[in-house]
Amino acid sequence: MASPISAPTTTHIDASQGGNFKVPLAVVTMLFFMWGFLTCLNDILVPHLKNVFDLNYTQVMFIQFTFFTAYFIMSIPSGKIINWFGYQKGIVIGLLTAGTGTLLFYPAASVPSYPLFLVALFVLASGITLLQVAANPYVAVLGKADTASSRLNLTQAFNSLGTTVAPYFGGLFILTTTMISVEEMHKLSPEKLQAYRLIEATSVQVPYIGLAIALVILAVVMAKFKLPVIASVEDHHAKAGKLSDALKHRHLVLGAVAIFVYVGAEVSIGSFLVNFMGQPDIAGLKEATAAGFVSYYWGGAMVGRFIGSALLQKINPGKLLGTFALITCSLVVITILTTGHVAMWTILSVGLFNSIMFPTIFTLGIDGLGKLTSQASSVLIMAIVGGAVIPLAQGALADNFGIHHAFILPAICYLYIVYYGFKGSRHS
């Protein structure tokens, strides 16, 4: 039987000359939806596992720490896989790895064991890392360079569609099980407490088994489809560029820092939304209800990316990035200084202006790097480790100073993106 990653014969093209790549772009866009969906489910796992295992904010942020640390550890190996096998086979390997991670949720929930959940998340994130290293630069070079930011924003809009749907999915299948308060948990006998944790933990099994099946099906589809080989960045007969050569480009290095703080800020805000909206002085919402409102945060990013894709056809990417980051920083500061529905809706509005940041920073970072593109992509995807570090730091701030004031950290992150958009993204 043929190997599932043996891709059909592909066509070598020079995408920089333009052309009609709507079909391959549509196929790759499915990947953006899937990893957005899987990543955003972490925002539902955070409050769910916090309750199940009676964790504080710092402890539960190890969900995001483990998930996004995989980006740092696995990005360079992922870049090598792309160099060895090409973008298409690399995508298939990434899908199958992510599928393995989702399957591991079943034994983790059966025990139940928080460390095993973290192992499953690491494997899942390793697969998504490979998908990101392959798909982001592939979309960026699948056409003319001057429309790369617009093209990547368009595909990232479908990533945001996944992040918009995921909270509803998670709220319906994970958070609607019978949950009791921490105070009530402490009153249970050890036997009843273990039984409760088992019931709550196993609520993730069916959803993640379904996701595993979907990932395998998508891997088969990607293996069978004829994706074009981009000659300018994927010529396996040419000597691959060195990582050290890529790091000589200032706009790439500063872009990596921008990705670090952006992903950190985005993930931190998303991770705390359910608990933040549950605060009595904000909205006092129950977890399942708050999970529905999280979709406004990610839905705003989806709408913003469709709008941003059009704007970037006419506006300089760096200037638009800087402007959006300035607005976002202002919204977070307003959230910190207010309470009630004002604070709730300003923090949810951040998603709208987050929209163009990742794809625009990414395309600005790899701009003009040619055969160094896969190495540059690895550097930028590695910087997604910000999603591990910054939420953990914000968790510590929340434990010591309160969840409300902890949002000062994302505000500082957005200030750096203002700098990168207006100045740091320029080629030296």
Helices and strands as residue ranges (DSSP letters): E 12-13, G 15-17, H 22-40, H 42-52, H 57-60, H 62-103, H 105-110, H 114-141, G 145-147, H 148-173, H 182-186, H 190-201, G 202-204, H 205-224, E 229-230, H 243-246, H 250-277, H 287-311, H 317-337, H 340-354, H 357-366, G 370-372, H 373-382, G 383-385, H 386-401, G 405-407, H 408-419, I 420-424
